[in-house]
Amino acid sequence: MFNVKEKIIDLGDGRTIVLETGRMARQADGSVLLKMGKTMLLATVVSAQEAKEDTDFMPLSVEYKEKYASSGRFPGGFMKREARPSDYEVLVSRLVDRALRPLFPDDYHAETFVTINLISADLEIIPDALAGLAASAALAVSNIPFNGPISEVRVARVNKKLVINPTASQLKDADIDLMVGATIDNIMMVEGEMKEVSEEEMLEALAVAHEAIKIQCKAQIEFAAEVGSTVKRTYSHENNDEDLRKKVWAETYNKSYQAAKSCTADKHKRSESFTAIMAEFISQYTVENPVNTSLAKRYYHDVMKEASRRLVLDDNVRLDGRKPDEIRPIVCEIDPLPATHGSALFTRGETQSLTTVTLGTKLDEKIIDDVLNKGTEKFTLHYNFPPFATGEAKSARGLSRREIGHGNLAHRALKNMMPSDNENPYAIRVVSDILESNGSSSMATVCAGTLALMDAGIKLKKPVSGIAMGLITDKNSSKYAVLSDILGDEDHLGDMDFKVTGTRDGITATQMDIKVDGLSVEILTKALNQAKAGRMHILDIMTAVISEPRPELKPHAPRIEMLSIPKEMIGALIGPGGKVIQEIQRVTGATIIVEEIDGRGDVNIFGENAAIITAALDWVRKIVAVPEVGQIYKGKVKTIVQFGAFVEILPNKDGLLHISEIEWRKIGKVEDVLKEGQEVEVKIIEIDSKTGKIKLSRKELLERPPQQEGERRHHDQHHEGDHHHHDPHKKE
């Protein structure tokens, strides 16, 4: 019944990847089951037979989905079924999409759906590094036109050694973690984080990744031949009018070049001048002599693109008048929002991020409940891009995949510079709201995030800055230009969009999309070095405004104190049924979280201000304090008995203050000196080693009177008068 074909890819270290087709999902245009260990991904691809009317782009959708059953788990939530995609699923979908999209033929416009399902999961095998291979293999065995194949791998540096597709445990110790997507000939996509590594080390990792990808691409070409799907479907999705194309070029190119050369920094003015040229071209046509407007606009888009590119390549000038390595003017402001725990406004040209920092407790940590990843995250970063940021008249609806992707890049840029857990008790949320955008708002988020964290008083290890680079190459010569701090327009007219973040000492994150064949190491090296110079320039401006974190949190910022207590004291602090801890929280207004970690009690006390924290901290310390001989306490008289008084020196801990230890003079009745509920200073003079009973003294804290009879009587009378305890019936 099944015509099953298999291809085995040897990773060279005893591990193998098996591609299989013909058994599952046979009605899709292409379907491949990828197996590695116990992990299985099912990738399918379906493409419509015809393109929709007036579609002049590639309508590609990539969905990566993880099934909870794949690792033997129930989904959380009330419905107990997979719902909207998690951030992780969105990020993996984007990784695959970015590598596939540029490789469909330019004139192929049929709706195409790529779905990758994780159907069996081994917790040690990270599936994101296999999703690109599975998707490309499904395209390879289909009849859908595609200029691939591609594959994606993770390259990590563990103990100074570069490893391809490391295990989850190995990745924990890595200082380079890059996802690389490539064809046999060219790297297409890079995304990842690093712990302050040099440009040379990053390039070495890319080279190692590409060697592994070449083997996986070769296997797919052989697989397609074995399956018999080397002939792709015929299609016609574009009707072209060569005469109109020539006419558009002839009549608009020079004007467009002059418009580009007018070099205005205002993107709306630039857009208006380009639009006017097209409007003038269309105006020569009438109802009797019509023109295909959408076709003319498509040709004109190519004209604008070429004019802007030639301006850079031939005149060394950019659309806004800058030189290739020049960065737009930067203004950094800290604390623009006085009621937040930390804030910054970072403006670079026409791109602006307003970023806030909020501090919270363990209870505010982000809960992660993905298929392969459970736990909490102390540091989160959210990025919002409203339509008004680019002057668009539309409502902001939901969270876009782009916002998740950009937020993730900024999070990775900063996370390895965050203070360690024992230096930072807070859950930290950074939110970047993009108020205006003309290129590299994710990099503005990194810069604004650094400033806001330092403004909040978070002990960031080192400040981080980021820059977006562009590249324009000449297809007819070896000319090229690397552009620093690109505009939005330069992003889509260039051959590469390349974002790099880092400290003074190395790169912390990168994201690269390459749209051109054969990018040489020489060009990449130049781009990385130019990016480094740009990052340093931006860091200089940032650190001139704030050079290190504020020494103190803001007065209105909440406070957390961390305390480590012996394991056996946890019960005393919580009390029966939580009675003690609830009372402390009710009386002081603090929030207290107790966890047992590594055989000790980890106590976090959280309060809205310093006074709340102090009160709760004192209370907790008293509960967990171990009484020692010689220590002095301010206690409270609990009960008075004939032979003395029981004084509570610590919560629920009493000691006996014997009548002979109340004062130096002899006392007839305890009540003459003490009352129940009275506060009294006492010192521990003995702790019974067997029973733990505590003996207290008050007199040892009082000045010992001289022994002469006359002076002693005078001292006693004076003392009694002071305390209003004089008793005329008392025997001396």
C-alpha positions in Angstrom: 0.0 0.0 0.0 2.8 2.4 0.8 5.7 3.2 -1.5 8.2 4.3 1.2 11.5 5.9 0.3 14.3 6.7 2.8 17.4 8.8 2.9 20.0 8.6 5.7 22.2 11.6 6.5 25.3 10.7 8.6 26.3 13.6 10.9 29.7 12.0 11.2 29.7 11.5 15.0 27.6 8.4 15.3 24.3 10.4 14.9 22.1 10.1 11.9 19.0 11.9 10.4 16.6 9.8 8.4 14.3 11.4 5.8 11.3 9.3 4.8 8.4 9.9 2.3 5.5 7.9 1.0 3.9 6.7 4.3 2.3 9.8 6.0 0.3 12.7 4.6 0.4 11.5 1.0 -2.2 13.9 -0.3 0.0 17.0 0.3 2.1 18.1 -2.6 5.2 17.1 -0.6 5.5 15.3 2.7 8.6 14.2 4.6 9.0 12.5 8.0 12.3 13.5 9.6 13.6 11.1 12.3 16.6 11.7 14.7 16.7 9.5 17.7 13.2 9.5 19.2 12.5 13.0 17.7 10.2 13.1 14.7 9.0 16.0 12.6 6.4 15.7 9.9 6.8 18.5 7.3 4.2 19.0 4.6 3.9 21.5 1.8 0.9 22.4 -0.4 0.8 25.0 -3.1 -2.3 26.3 -5.0 -2.4 25.4 -8.7 -3.1 29.0 -9.7 -2.1 32.4 -8.3 -4.8 34.8 -7.2 -5.5 37.9 -9.3 -3.2 40.8 -8.9 -0.7 39.0 -6.6 2.8 40.2 -7.3 4.6 38.7 -4.3 5.1 35.2 -2.8 2.2 34.4 -0.5 4.1 31.9 1.7 2.9 30.7 5.1 5.1 28.7 7.4 3.7 27.1 10.6 5.8 25.2 13.0 3.6 23.4 15.7 4.6 21.3 18.7 2.1 18.6 19.9 2.1 18.1 23.7 1.6 14.4 23.2 5.0 14.3 21.4 6.6 14.4 24.8 3.8 12.7 26.8 2.2 15.8 28.2 -1.2 17.4 28.5 -1.5 21.0 27.4 -2.2 23.5 30.2 -5.1 25.8 30.5 -8.9 25.1 30.8 -9.4 23.6 27.4 -6.5 21.1 27.6 -5.8 21.4 23.9 -3.2 23.2 21.8 -4.3 26.8 21.3 -2.5 29.8 19.7 1.2 29.3 18.9 3.7 29.9 21.7 6.5 32.5 21.2 8.9 29.6 20.6 6.7 28.1 17.8 6.5 31.6 16.2 10.2 32.0 16.3 10.9 28.6 14.7 8.3 29.4 12.0 10.1 32.7 11.3 13.5 30.9 11.1 12.3 28.5 8.4 10.3 31.2 6.5 13.3 33.5 6.3 15.5 30.8 4.7 12.8 29.5 2.3 11.2 32.8 1.1 14.0 34.2 -1.1 14.4 30.9 -3.0 11.0 30.7 -4.7 11.2 31.9 -8.3 10.5 35.7 -8.5 7.4 35.2 -10.7 5.9 32.4 -8.6 2.8 33.8 -6.8 0.7 30.8 -5.8 -0.4 30.5 -2.2 2.0 28.1 -0.5 1.7 26.5 2.9 4.5 24.8 4.8 3.5 23.0 8.0 6.0 21.3 10.3 4.6 19.3 13.2 6.7 18.0 16.1 5.0 14.6 16.6 7.6 12.8 18.8 10.0 14.6 21.0 13.3 13.6 22.8 14.1 16.3 25.4 17.8 16.2 24.5 17.3 16.7 20.7 16.4 20.4 20.0 13.9 20.3 17.1 14.3 23.9 15.9 17.6 23.0 14.2 15.8 20.2 12.2 12.7 22.1 11.1 14.4 23.9 8.1 15.7 20.6 6.8 12.3 18.9 7.1 10.6 21.7 5.3 13.1 21.9 2.5 13.0 18.1 2.0 9.2 18.3 1.7 9.7 20.9 -1.1 12.4 18.7 -2.7 10.1 15.7 -3.1 7.2 17.9 -4.3 6.7 19.3 -7.8 6.7 22.9 -6.4 9.3 25.2 -8.1 12.0 26.0 -5.6 15.6 27.1 -6.1 16.8 25.1 -3.1 17.3 22.9 -1.4 18.3 24.6 1.9 19.0 23.3 5.3 19.4 24.8 8.7 21.7 23.8 11.5 22.6 25.1 15.0 26.3 25.7 15.6 27.4 26.1 19.2 30.8 26.5 20.8 31.0 24.2 23.8 34.3 24.2 25.8 36.0 26.1 22.9 34.9 23.4 20.4 32.3 24.1 17.6 29.5 21.5 17.6 26.8 21.0 15.0 23.2 20.5 16.4 24.4 20.1 20.1 22.1 18.4 22.7 20.0 20.5 25.1 22.5 19.8 27.9 25.5 20.8 25.8 23.8 24.1 24.8 23.6 25.2 28.5 27.5 25.6 28.5 27.8 27.2 25.0 29.2 30.7 24.5 28.1 30.8 20.8 24.6 29.7 19.8 23.8 30.4 16.2 21.1 29.1 13.8 22.4 29.2 10.2 20.3 28.6 7.1 22.0 28.1 3.7 21.9 26.5 0.3 24.9 24.5 -1.1 26.4 27.7 -2.3 25.2 30.5 0.0 24.4 31.4 3.6 20.9 32.9 3.6 20.0 33.4 7.2 21.8 33.7 10.6 20.2 34.2 14.0 21.7 33.8 17.5 23.3 34.9 20.6 26.9 34.9 21.9 28.7 35.7 25.1 30.9 38.6 23.9 32.7 36.9 21.1 34.9 38.5 18.4 33.9 39.0 14.8 36.5 36.4 13.7 35.1 33.7 16.1 31.6 34.3 14.7 32.8 34.0 11.1 34.5 30.7 12.0 31.2 29.3 13.4 29.4 30.3 10.2 31.9 28.5 8.1 31.6 25.3 10.1 27.8 25.5 9.9 27.9 25.9 6.1 30.0 22.7 5.7 27.4 20.7 7.6 24.6 22.2 5.5 26.3 21.3 2.2 26.1 17.6 3.1 22.4 17.9 4.1 21.6 19.8 0.8 23.4 17.1 -1.3 21.4 14.4 0.4 18.1 16.2 -0.5 19.1 16.5 -4.2 19.8 12.7 -4.2 16.5 12.0 -2.3 14.5 14.0 -4.9 16.1 12.1 -7.7 15.4 8.7 -6.0 11.7 9.7 -5.4 11.5 10.9 -9.0 10.4 14.5 -8.4 13.1 16.4 -10.3 10.6 17.8 -12.8 8.7 20.7 -11.3 5.2 22.0 -12.3 4.8 24.6 -15.1 3.1 27.8 -14.1 2.4 31.3 -15.5 1.7 33.8 -12.7 2.9 37.0 -14.4 1.8 38.6 -17.6 4.5 41.0 -18.6 4.4 43.8 -21.1 8.0 44.3 -22.3 7.1 47.5 -24.2 5.6 49.0 -21.1 8.6 47.9 -19.0 11.0 49.7 -21.4 8.7 52.8 -21.5 8.6 53.0 -17.7 12.4 52.7 -17.4 13.0 55.3 -20.2 10.6 57.9 -18.8 11.2 57.6 -15.1 14.7 56.4 -14.4 16.5 59.8 -14.7 13.8 61.5 -12.7 14.0 58.8 -10.0 17.8 59.1 -9.9 17.5 62.9 -9.4 14.8 62.4 -6.7 17.0 59.9 -4.9 19.9 62.4 -5.2 17.9 65.2 -3.6 19.0 63.5 -0.4 16.3 64.5 2.1 16.4 63.0 5.5 12.6 63.1 5.7 11.2 59.8 4.6 7.6 61.2 3.9 9.0 63.9 1.6 11.1 61.3 -0.2 8.1 59.0 -0.6 6.0 61.9 -2.0 8.6 62.9 -4.6 8.9 59.2 -5.9 5.1 58.9 -5.9 4.8 62.2 -8.0 7.0 60.7 -10.7 4.7 57.7 -11.1 1.6 59.8 -11.1 3.1 62.0 -13.9 3.8 58.8 -15.9 0.2 57.5 -15.5 -1.3 60.9 -16.3 -0.4 60.5 -20.0 -2.9 57.7 -20.3 -6.7 58.2 -20.8 -9.8 56.0 -20.8 -9.4 55.6 -24.6 -5.7 54.8 -24.2 -5.5 52.8 -20.9 -2.5 51.4 -19.1 -2.2 48.4 -16.8 -1.5 50.5 -13.6 -0.5 47.6 -11.4 2.1 46.4 -13.9 3.5 49.9 -14.4 3.9 50.3 -10.6 5.7 47.0 -10.4 8.2 48.1 -13.1 8.5 51.5 -11.4 9.4 49.8 -8.1 12.4 48.2 -9.9 13.3 51.6 -11.3 13.3 53.3 -7.8 15.3 50.4 -6.4 18.0 50.6 -9.1 18.2 54.4 -8.9 18.7 54.3 -5.2 21.3 51.5 -5.5 23.3 53.3 -8.3 23.4 56.5 -6.2 25.2 54.5 -3.5 27.5 52.5 -5.8 28.4 55.4 -8.2 28.2 58.5 -6.0 28.9 57.0 -2.6 25.8 58.9 -1.3 22.7 57.5 0.4 19.0 58.5 0.1 19.2 60.8 3.1 22.6 62.3 2.2 24.8 60.2 4.5 28.1 58.6 3.7 28.0 54.7 3.8 29.4 54.4 7.3 27.7 57.5 8.8 25.2 57.1 11.6 22.2 59.3 12.0 22.1 61.8 14.9 21.4 60.2 18.3 19.7 61.6 21.3 19.6 59.6 24.6 17.3 60.6 27.5 17.0 58.8 30.8 14.1 58.9 33.3 11.6 60.6 30.9 8.8 58.8 32.8 9.1 59.7 36.5 6.6 57.2 37.9 8.2 54.1 36.3 11.0 52.0 38.0 13.3 52.9 35.1 12.8 54.5 31.6 14.7 55.8 28.6 13.9 57.5 25.3 16.3 56.7 22.5 16.1 58.5 19.2 18.2 57.8 16.2 17.2 59.8 13.1 13.5 59.0 12.5 13.5 55.9 14.7 12.5 56.2 18.4 12.0 53.8 21.3 10.4 54.6 24.6 11.4 51.8 26.9 10.4 51.1 30.5 11.7 48.8 33.2 9.4 47.2 35.8 10.6 45.3 38.9 8.6 42.5 40.4 8.8 39.5 42.7 9.2 35.7 42.0 5.4 35.7 41.6 5.8 38.0 38.5 8.2 35.8 36.7 7.1 34.6 33.3 5.7 31.1 33.4 6.9 28.9 30.5 4.8 25.8 29.7 6.0 24.8 26.2 6.2 21.3 25.0 9.9 20.9 25.6 10.5 23.7 28.0 8.9 24.2 31.5 9.8 26.7 34.2 10.0 30.5 34.8 11.9 33.3 33.2 13.2 36.2 35.4 14.0 38.6 32.6 11.4 39.3 29.9 11.5 41.9 27.1 8.4 42.9 25.0 8.5 45.0 21.8 5.5 46.8 20.5 5.2 48.4 17.0 2.0 50.5 16.6 0.9 51.6 13.1 1.3 55.3 14.1 5.1 54.7 14.3 5.2 54.8 10.5 2.3 57.3 10.0 -0.1 54.5 9.0 -3.8 55.1 9.6 -5.0 51.8 11.0 -5.8 50.2 14.3 -3.3 48.2 16.3 -4.6 44.6 16.3 -3.0 41.8 18.2 0.7 40.9 18.4 2.5 40.3 15.1 5.1 37.6 14.5 7.5 40.4 13.6 7.0 42.0 17.1 7.7 38.6 18.7 10.9 38.2 16.5 12.2 41.7 17.1 11.5 41.4 20.9 13.3 38.1 21.0 16.4 39.5 19.3 16.6 42.4 21.7 16.1 40.0 24.7 19.0 37.8 23.5 21.2 40.9 23.0 20.7 41.9 26.7 20.1 38.7 28.6 23.8 37.6 29.0 24.6 41.0 30.4 21.9 40.8 33.1 23.2 40.4 36.7 23.3 36.8 38.1 20.4 35.5 40.2 22.3 36.0 43.5 23.0 39.6 42.6 19.5 40.3 41.4 16.4 39.1 43.3 13.9 40.9 40.9 11.7 39.7 38.1 12.5 42.3 35.4 10.2 43.3 32.5 11.5 45.6 29.8 8.9 47.0 27.4 10.0 48.9 24.2 7.3 51.0 22.6 8.3 52.1 19.1 7.0 55.7 18.7 8.5 56.3 15.3 10.3 54.1 12.9 12.5 54.4 9.9 14.8 51.4 10.1 16.3 49.2 12.9 13.8 49.7 15.7 14.9 46.4 17.2 18.4 47.9 17.6 16.9 51.1 19.1 15.2 48.8 21.6 18.6 47.3 22.7 20.1 50.8 23.2 17.0 52.1 25.0 16.8 48.9 27.1 20.4 49.3 28.3 19.7 52.9 29.2 16.5 52.1 31.1 18.0 49.2 33.0 20.9 51.4 34.1 18.4 54.2 35.0 16.5 51.6 37.2 19.6 50.8 39.1 19.9 47.2 37.8 23.5 46.1 37.9 23.9 45.4 34.2 27.4 43.8 33.7 28.2 46.0 30.7 26.1 48.4 28.4 25.0 46.9 25.1 24.4 48.8 21.8 23.1 47.6 18.5 23.3 48.6 14.9 21.6 47.5 11.6 23.8 47.1 8.6 22.9 46.9 4.9 24.8 45.9 1.8 24.4 46.9 -1.8 26.4 44.9 -4.4 26.7 45.4 -8.2 25.7 42.4 -10.2 27.9 43.6 -13.2 31.1 44.4 -11.3 32.9 43.7 -8.0 31.7 47.1 -6.6 29.8 46.9 -3.3 28.9 49.3 -0.4 28.4 48.4 3.2 25.8 50.7 4.9 25.8 51.5 8.6 22.5 52.2 10.4 20.1 51.5 7.5 16.9 53.3 6.8 13.6 51.3 6.2 13.9 52.0 2.5 17.5 50.7 2.4 16.4 47.5 4.1 14.2 46.4 1.2 16.4 47.8 -1.6 19.6 46.2 -0.3 21.1 42.7 -0.6 21.5 42.1 3.1 20.0 43.2 6.4 22.4 42.5 9.2 21.9 43.4 12.8 24.7 43.1 15.4 24.6 43.9 19.1 27.4 43.9 21.6 29.4 45.4 24.4 32.9 47.0 24.1 34.3 43.5 24.4 32.3 41.4 21.9 29.1 40.5 20.1 26.1 39.4 22.2 23.5 38.8 19.4 23.0 38.9 15.7 20.4 38.5 13.0 21.2 38.3 9.3 19.1 37.9 6.2 21.0 37.7 2.9 19.1 38.1 -0.4 22.0 37.8 -2.8 24.1 34.9 -4.1 27.6 34.2 -3.0 28.5 36.7 -0.2 32.3 36.5 0.2 34.0 36.3 3.5 35.8 39.6 2.6 32.4 41.4 2.4 31.1 39.8 5.6 34.3 40.8 7.4 34.1 44.4 6.3 30.4 44.5 7.3 31.2 43.1 10.8 34.1 45.5 11.3 32.1 48.5 10.2 29.3 47.4 12.5 31.8 47.2 15.4 32.9 50.8 14.7 29.2 51.9 14.6 28.4 50.0 17.9 31.3 51.8 19.6 30.2 55.2 18.4 26.6 54.6 19.7 28.0 53.3 23.0 30.1 56.5 23.4 26.9 58.6 23.1 25.0 56.4 25.5 27.6 56.2 28.2 28.1 60.0 28.0 24.5 60.2 29.3 24.7 57.4 31.9 28.0 55.5 32.2 27.0 52.9 34.8 23.8 51.7 36.7 22.5 54.1 39.3 23.8 53.1 42.8 20.3 52.9 44.2 16.9 51.9 43.0 14.3 54.7 42.6 12.7 55.7 45.9 9.3 54.5 44.7 10.7 51.2 43.3 9.8 48.1 45.2 12.5 46.5 47.4 13.4 42.9 47.7 15.6 41.5 50.4 17.0 37.9 50.2 17.7 35.9 53.2 19.0 32.3 53.6 17.8 30.4 56.6 18.5 26.9 58.0 16.2 24.3 56.5 14.8 23.4 59.9 13.6 27.0 60.5 11.3 27.0 57.4 8.5 25.4 59.4 8.8 28.0 62.2 8.6 30.9 59.7 5.6 29.5 57.8 3.8 28.4 61.0 0.9 25.9 61.3 -1.3 26.3 58.2 0.8 29.3 57.2 -0.4 31.2 60.2 2.9 33.0 61.0 3.9 34.0 57.5 0.3 35.3 56.8 0.4 37.4 60.0 3.7 39.0 59.0 2.4 39.8 55.5 -0.9 41.2 57.0 0.7 43.4 59.6 3.7 44.7 57.5 2.2 44.7 54.0 5.2 42.8 52.6 5.1 39.7 50.3 7.2 36.8 51.5 8.2 33.8 49.4 10.0 30.8 50.9 11.5 28.0 48.9 13.8 25.2 49.9 16.9 25.2 47.6 20.0 23.0 48.1 19.1 22.1 51.7 18.5 25.7 52.8 15.6 28.0 53.1 15.6 30.8 50.4 13.5 33.7 51.7 12.5 36.6 49.4 10.9 39.6 51.1 9.2 42.1 48.8 7.8 45.5 49.9 6.7 48.6 48.2 9.2 50.7 50.1 12.1 50.5 52.5 9.9 50.9 55.7 7.8 47.8 54.9 10.9 45.8 54.1 12.6 46.7 57.3 9.6 45.7 59.5 9.2 42.4 57.7 12.9 41.6 57.7 13.2 42.3 61.5 10.3 40.0 62.1 11.6 37.2 60.0 15.1 37.5 61.5 13.6 37.2 65.0 11.7 34.0 64.1 14.8 32.3 62.6 17.3 33.7 65.1 19.0 31.1 67.3 19.4 32.4 70.9 22.9 32.6 72.2 24.3 33.2 75.7 25.3 36.9 76.0 22.9 38.2 73.4 20.7 41.2 74.4 17.0 41.4 73.4 14.2 43.8 73.7 11.5 41.4 75.0 7.9 41.6 76.1 6.7 40.4 79.5 4.2 37.6 78.8 3.3 36.2 82.2 4.3 37.2 85.8 4.7 34.4 88.3 5.7 34.4 92.0 9.4 33.7 91.3 9.9 36.0 88.2 8.5 36.7 84.7 8.4 34.9 81.4 9.7 37.2 78.7 9.2 36.6 75.0 12.6 37.5 73.5 11.8 36.2 69.9 8.5 35.2 68.3 7.2 32.2 70.3 10.4 31.9 72.3 10.3 32.7 76.0 12.9 32.9 78.7 12.7 33.0 82.5 13.7 36.3 84.1 14.1 35.1 87.7 13.0 37.6 90.5 16.7 37.7 91.6 17.8 38.9 88.1 15.3 41.8 87.8 17.3 44.3 89.7 20.4 44.5 91.9 18.3 45.2 95.0 16.1 42.6 96.5 12.5 42.8 95.3 9.5 41.7 97.3 7.0 41.3 94.4 7.7 41.1 90.6 4.7 43.4 89.9 6.5 46.1 91.8 8.9 46.5 88.8 7.3 44.8 85.8 3.8 44.6 84.3 2.5 42.1 81.7 2.9 43.5 78.1 5.8 45.8 79.2 8.8 45.9 76.9 12.0 45.1 78.8 15.7 44.8 77.8 17.2 41.4 78.9 20.4 39.4 78.4 20.6 35.6 78.0 22.8 34.3 80.9 22.2 30.5 80.4 20.7 28.0 78.0 20.1 24.5 79.4 21.8 22.1 77.0 19.3 19.4 77.6 15.9 21.2 77.7 16.9 24.3 75.8 15.3 26.5 78.6 16.6 30.0 78.6 17.6 32.0 81.7 17.5 35.8 81.4 18.9 38.7 83.4 17.8 42.4 83.5 20.0 43.5 86.3 23.2 42.8 84.3 22.2 45.6 81.9 21.7 48.0 84.8 24.5 50.0 86.4 25.6 48.1 89.5 25.2 50.4 92.6 28.1 51.1 95.0 28.0 48.7 98.1 28.1 51.4 100.9 24.9 51.2 103.0 24.0 54.9 102.9 24.6 55.4 99.2 22.8 52.1 98.5 19.6 53.3 100.3 19.7 56.6 98.5 20.1 54.9 95.2 17.2 52.6 95.9 14.8 55.4 96.8 15.9 57.4 93.8 15.4 54.4 91.5 11.9 53.6 92.9 10.9 57.2 92.5 11.9 57.2 88.9 9.8 54.1 88.2 6.8 55.1 90.3 6.9 51.7 92.0 7.4 52.9 95.6 5.5 50.7 98.1 5.3 52.1 101.7 4.3 48.6 103.1 7.4 47.0 101.6 10.1 45.8 104.0 13.5 47.1 103.3 
